[in-house]
Each structure stands twice: as structure tokens, then as C-alpha cells.
Amino acid sequence: SGMKMARQHANFSPYYLPTQALLHPARQEFMEGSVQPKLNLWWRQGPAMEAAFRRRLGEAKSFERAHADHREPLGFRYG
């Protein structure tokens, strides 16, 4: 019932948030004895590296600004 309601309302509201039960997708468990990958948090190697990374994130453009939609009239001018 919750999944049906989520599918029904998600198409109409840009502000729709699922309930807490539907917030986390089902994840497949790792096989026993398999190698579990470790995250490479390279930006945490030092404060200078993290500051530079966060500065670069601030310079990033959204997808809509970076790639003009060719279907919009005069859309190529805004890219």
C-alpha cells in the first residue's frame, strides 16, 4: 500500500518525500568471505586538500547550466 501510494504521488509533487520506511532501498548483502571494497576518501588526506576540493565543488555548474537543451528555442545561447 505504501509503495503504491509513493508511485501515485511521486509523479505529481516535486516536494514529495517518501515515508521513513520507503526512504532506504533494499540492498543486496555481500557474499560471505567476499572482499568488501573500502572507500577512498582522498580529500580527507589533509585540510588543504579538503579546502581545495570544497572550493572546486563550489565552482561546479548544474547540469542545466552546463548543457544547453537543444529542444528549447534559443537554448544553445544559455549553455
C-alpha positions as CSV (number, residue, x, y, z in Angstrom):
1,S,0.0,0.0,0.0
2,G,2.9,2.4,0.8
3,M,4.7,1.6,-2.4
4,K,1.5,2.1,-4.4
5,M,0.9,5.5,-2.8
6,A,4.5,6.5,-3.3
7,R,4.3,5.7,-7.1
8,Q,1.0,7.5,-7.3
9,H,2.1,10.8,-5.7
10,A,5.7,10.9,-6.8
11,N,4.7,11.9,-10.4
12,F,2.7,14.9,-9.3
13,S,4.6,16.6,-6.5
14,P,8.1,17.9,-6.8
15,Y,8.2,18.1,-3.0
16,Y,7.1,14.6,-2.3
17,L,9.3,12.7,0.2
18,P,8.7,9.0,0.9
19,T,8.0,7.8,4.3
20,Q,10.9,6.7,6.5
21,A,10.1,3.0,5.7
22,L,10.4,3.7,1.9
23,L,13.4,6.0,2.2
24,H,16.1,3.4,2.0
25,P,16.2,1.0,-0.9
26,A,16.7,-2.7,-0.4
27,R,20.4,-3.5,-0.6
28,Q,22.0,-6.8,-1.6
29,E,24.2,-8.3,1.1
30,F,27.8,-9.1,0.3
31,M,28.6,-12.8,-0.1
32,E,30.3,-14.3,3.0
33,G,34.0,-14.3,2.5
34,S,34.0,-11.8,-0.3
35,V,36.3,-8.8,-0.4
36,Q,34.4,-5.7,0.8
37,P,35.6,-2.5,-1.0
38,K,36.9,0.3,1.1
39,L,36.0,3.9,0.3
40,N,38.9,6.1,-0.9
41,L,38.3,9.4,1.0
42,W,41.2,11.1,-0.7
43,W,40.0,14.6,0.1
44,R,40.5,13.9,3.8
45,Q,44.2,13.5,3.5
46,G,44.7,17.0,4.8
47,P,43.0,20.3,5.5
48,A,44.5,21.9,2.4
49,M,43.2,19.1,0.2
50,E,39.7,19.3,1.6
51,A,39.6,23.1,1.3
52,A,40.7,22.8,-2.4
53,F,38.1,20.1,-3.1
54,R,35.3,22.1,-1.4
55,R,36.3,25.2,-3.4
56,R,36.1,23.2,-6.6
57,L,32.7,21.9,-5.7
58,G,31.5,25.4,-5.2
59,E,32.6,26.3,-8.8
60,A,30.6,23.5,-10.3
61,K,27.7,24.3,-12.6
62,S,24.4,22.4,-12.5
63,F,23.7,20.1,-15.4
64,E,21.1,22.5,-16.7
65,R,23.6,25.4,-16.9
66,A,26.5,23.2,-18.3
67,H,24.5,21.5,-21.0
68,A,22.0,23.6,-23.0
69,D,18.8,21.8,-24.1
70,H,18.7,21.8,-27.9
71,R,15.0,21.3,-27.8
72,E,14.3,24.7,-26.2
73,P,14.0,27.7,-28.6
74,L,17.4,29.6,-28.4
75,G,18.5,27.1,-25.8
76,F,22.0,27.0,-27.2
77,R,22.6,30.6,-26.1
78,Y,22.2,29.8,-22.4
79,G,24.7,26.9,-22.2
